[in-house]
Amino acid sequence: MTDWNAYRAHLGQSVRAFATLAPDTIKGIQTLDHAGAGKGHLDAKTRELIALAVAVTTRCDGCISVHSKAAVEAGATKEEIAEALGVAVALNAGAALVYSSRVLDAVDTVTG
């Protein structure tokens, strides 16, 4: 079982240490983060639900830690989070199906 609060705190320290070594990288990621922060079309809760679904599909524990807290703070319920995660699960399975067909295509090019 992961202590997500401790993990989030440790992650913050690690990112700050990285920022001193690679400040331009951090500036770049902050630019991307602010660019996706919203223009009034999606509310904060919806953005965080999307972030959680993406976090699952990219298997990013740091993203899960940060965006779980942000989603709850934005008013997302456990049921809404579960529904968003269901979309992520469905797309991962669908992606596996699509990429399975690509493997078969690649095999066909080898076997003729």
Phi and psi restraints in degrees (value plus and minus 20) as a CYANA .aco file:
   2 THR   PHI    -109.6   -69.6
   2 THR   PSI     115.8   155.8
   3 ASP   PHI    -106.4   -66.4
   3 ASP   PSI      74.4   114.4
   4 TRP   PHI     -84.2   -44.2
   4 TRP   PSI     -53.5   -13.5
   5 ASN   PHI     -86.3   -46.3
   5 ASN   PSI     -64.0   -24.0
   6 ALA   PHI     -86.6   -46.6
   6 ALA   PSI     -60.6   -20.6
   7 TYR   PHI     -81.2   -41.2
   7 TYR   PSI     -64.7   -24.7
   8 ARG   PHI     -81.6   -41.6
   8 ARG   PSI     -61.5   -21.5
   9 ALA   PHI     -85.3   -45.3
   9 ALA   PSI     -64.4   -24.4
  10 HIS   PHI     -83.6   -43.6
  10 HIS   PSI     -61.4   -21.4
  11 LEU   PHI     -80.0   -40.0
  11 LEU   PSI     -62.5   -22.5
  12 GLY   PHI     -79.0   -39.0
  12 GLY   PSI     -63.3   -23.3
  13 GLN   PHI     -83.8   -43.8
  13 GLN   PSI     -63.6   -23.6
  14 SER   PHI     -84.7   -44.7
  14 SER   PSI     -61.1   -21.1
  15 VAL   PHI     -86.7   -46.7
  15 VAL   PSI     -60.2   -20.2
  16 ARG   PHI     -81.9   -41.9
  16 ARG   PSI     -60.5   -20.5
  17 ALA   PHI     -84.1   -44.1
  17 ALA   PSI     -62.7   -22.7
  18 PHE   PHI     -82.7   -42.7
  18 PHE   PSI     -58.7   -18.7
  19 ALA   PHI     -81.3   -41.3
  19 ALA   PSI     -53.7   -13.7
  20 THR   PHI     -90.4   -50.4
  20 THR   PSI     -47.6    -7.6
  21 LEU   PHI    -106.9   -66.9
  21 LEU   PSI     -50.6   -10.6
  22 ALA   PHI    -158.9  -118.9
  22 ALA   PSI      46.4    86.4
  23 PRO   PHI     -82.6   -42.6
  23 PRO   PSI     -53.2   -13.2
  24 ASP   PHI     -87.2   -47.2
  24 ASP   PSI     -54.9   -14.9
  25 THR   PHI     -83.6   -43.6
  25 THR   PSI     -64.2   -24.2
  26 ILE   PHI     -84.7   -44.7
  26 ILE   PSI     -61.7   -21.7
  27 LYS   PHI     -79.5   -39.5
  27 LYS   PSI     -60.5   -20.5
  28 GLY   PHI     -83.9   -43.9
  28 GLY   PSI     -65.0   -25.0
  29 ILE   PHI     -87.3   -47.3
  29 ILE   PSI     -54.7   -14.7
  30 GLN   PHI     -86.4   -46.4
  30 GLN   PSI     -57.0   -17.0
  31 THR   PHI     -82.7   -42.7
  31 THR   PSI     -65.0   -25.0
  32 LEU   PHI     -82.8   -42.8
  32 LEU   PSI     -63.1   -23.1
  33 ASP   PHI     -81.4   -41.4
  33 ASP   PSI     -64.3   -24.3
  34 HIS   PHI     -89.9   -49.9
  34 HIS   PSI     -53.0   -13.0
  35 ALA   PHI     -84.8   -44.8
  35 ALA   PSI     -54.4   -14.4
  36 GLY   PHI    -111.8   -71.8
  36 GLY   PSI     -14.2    25.8
  37 ALA   PHI     -92.0   -52.0
  37 ALA   PSI     -32.2     7.8
  38 GLY   PHI      99.6   139.6
  38 GLY   PSI     123.8   163.8
  39 LYS   PHI    -140.9  -100.9
  39 LYS   PSI      -2.3    37.7
  40 GLY   PHI      76.3   116.3
  40 GLY   PSI     -20.2    19.8
  41 HIS   PHI    -108.7   -68.7
  41 HIS   PSI     -52.9   -12.9
  42 LEU   PHI    -138.5   -98.5
  42 LEU   PSI     120.0   160.0
  43 ASP   PHI    -101.0   -61.0
  43 ASP   PSI     149.5   189.5
  44 ALA   PHI     -80.1   -40.1
  44 ALA   PSI     -59.4   -19.4
  45 LYS   PHI     -82.5   -42.5
  45 LYS   PSI     -65.1   -25.1
  46 THR   PHI     -83.3   -43.3
  46 THR   PSI     -62.9   -22.9
  47 ARG   PHI     -80.8   -40.8
  47 ARG   PSI     -60.5   -20.5
  48 GLU   PHI     -90.2   -50.2
  48 GLU   PSI     -55.2   -15.2
  49 LEU   PHI     -84.1   -44.1
  49 LEU   PSI     -61.0   -21.0
  50 ILE   PHI     -83.3   -43.3
  50 ILE   PSI     -63.9   -23.9
  51 ALA   PHI     -79.7   -39.7
  51 ALA   PSI     -60.0   -20.0
  52 LEU   PHI     -86.4   -46.4
  52 LEU   PSI     -61.3   -21.3
  53 ALA   PHI     -82.4   -42.4
  53 ALA   PSI     -61.9   -21.9
  54 VAL   PHI     -87.3   -47.3
  54 VAL   PSI     -59.3   -19.3
  55 ALA   PHI     -78.3   -38.3
  55 ALA   PSI     -59.7   -19.7
  56 VAL   PHI     -87.8   -47.8
  56 VAL   PSI     -65.2   -25.2
  57 THR   PHI     -89.4   -49.4
  57 THR   PSI     -45.4    -5.4
  58 THR   PHI    -117.1   -77.1
  58 THR   PSI     -22.5    17.5
  59 ARG   PHI      36.4    76.4
  59 ARG   PSI      30.4    70.4
  60 CYS   PHI    -128.4   -88.4
  60 CYS   PSI      82.5   122.5
  61 ASP   PHI     -81.7   -41.7
  61 ASP   PSI     -56.9   -16.9
  62 GLY   PHI     -81.5   -41.5
  62 GLY   PSI     -63.9   -23.9
  63 CYS   PHI     -84.1   -44.1
  63 CYS   PSI     -61.3   -21.3
  64 ILE   PHI     -80.1   -40.1
  64 ILE   PSI     -65.5   -25.5
  65 SER   PHI     -81.7   -41.7
  65 SER   PSI     -71.2   -31.2
  66 VAL   PHI     -88.8   -48.8
  66 VAL   PSI     -65.5   -25.5
  67 HIS   PHI    -100.3   -60.3
  67 HIS   PSI     -42.6    -2.6
  68 SER   PHI     -83.2   -43.2
  68 SER   PSI     -66.9   -26.9
  69 LYS   PHI     -82.7   -42.7
  69 LYS   PSI     -66.0   -26.0
  70 ALA   PHI     -84.6   -44.6
  70 ALA   PSI     -57.1   -17.1
  71 ALA   PHI     -84.6   -44.6
  71 ALA   PSI     -65.2   -25.2
  72 VAL   PHI     -83.2   -43.2
  72 VAL   PSI     -63.4   -23.4
  73 GLU   PHI     -84.7   -44.7
  73 GLU   PSI     -46.9    -6.9
  74 ALA   PHI    -104.2   -64.2
  74 ALA   PSI     -20.4    19.6
  75 GLY   PHI      80.2   120.2
  75 GLY   PSI     -12.3    27.7
  76 ALA   PHI     -90.8   -50.8
  76 ALA   PSI     116.3   156.3
  77 THR   PHI    -108.1   -68.1
  77 THR   PSI     144.3   184.3
  78 LYS   PHI     -80.9   -40.9
  78 LYS   PSI     -56.0   -16.0
  79 GLU   PHI     -86.4   -46.4
  79 GLU   PSI     -62.3   -22.3
  80 GLU   PHI     -84.7   -44.7
  80 GLU   PSI     -60.8   -20.8
  81 ILE   PHI     -83.2   -43.2
  81 ILE   PSI     -64.1   -24.1
  82 ALA   PHI     -80.6   -40.6
  82 ALA   PSI     -59.1   -19.1
  83 GLU   PHI     -85.5   -45.5
  83 GLU   PSI     -62.4   -22.4
  84 ALA   PHI     -83.1   -43.1
  84 ALA   PSI     -60.2   -20.2
  85 LEU   PHI     -87.0   -47.0
  85 LEU   PSI     -52.1   -12.1
  86 GLY   PHI     -81.7   -41.7
  86 GLY   PSI     -57.3   -17.3
  87 VAL   PHI     -84.1   -44.1
  87 VAL   PSI     -63.0   -23.0
  88 ALA   PHI     -80.8   -40.8
  88 ALA   PSI     -63.6   -23.6
  89 VAL   PHI     -82.5   -42.5
  89 VAL   PSI     -64.2   -24.2
  90 ALA   PHI     -82.4   -42.4
  90 ALA   PSI     -61.2   -21.2
  91 LEU   PHI     -91.4   -51.4
  91 LEU   PSI     -54.8   -14.8
  92 ASN   PHI     -83.2   -43.2
  92 ASN   PSI     -62.4   -22.4
  93 ALA   PHI     -85.5   -45.5
  93 ALA   PSI     -61.8   -21.8
  94 GLY   PHI     -83.7   -43.7
  94 GLY   PSI     -60.1   -20.1
  95 ALA   PHI     -83.9   -43.9
  95 ALA   PSI     -59.4   -19.4
  96 ALA   PHI     -82.6   -42.6
  96 ALA   PSI     -59.0   -19.0
  97 LEU   PHI     -83.8   -43.8
  97 LEU   PSI     -67.4   -27.4
  98 VAL   PHI     -81.1   -41.1
  98 VAL   PSI     -66.1   -26.1
  99 TYR   PHI     -92.0   -52.0
  99 TYR   PSI     -45.1    -5.1
 100 SER   PHI     -83.5   -43.5
 100 SER   PSI     -60.9   -20.9
 101 SER   PHI     -85.3   -45.3
 101 SER   PSI     -52.6   -12.6
 102 ARG   PHI     -86.2   -46.2
 102 ARG   PSI     -59.5   -19.5
 103 VAL   PHI     -81.7   -41.7
 103 VAL   PSI     -65.6   -25.6
 104 LEU   PHI     -81.6   -41.6
 104 LEU   PSI     -59.7   -19.7
 105 ASP   PHI     -79.8   -39.8
 105 ASP   PSI     -64.2   -24.2
 106 ALA   PHI     -83.6   -43.6
 106 ALA   PSI     -61.5   -21.5
 107 VAL   PHI     -82.9   -42.9
 107 VAL   PSI     -60.7   -20.7
 108 ASP   PHI     -80.5   -40.5
 108 ASP   PSI     -53.9   -13.9
 109 THR   PHI     -91.3   -51.3
 109 THR   PSI     -43.5    -3.5
 110 VAL   PHI    -104.2   -64.2
 110 VAL   PSI     -60.5   -20.5
 111 THR   PHI    -111.2   -71.2
 111 THR   PSI     -31.6     8.4
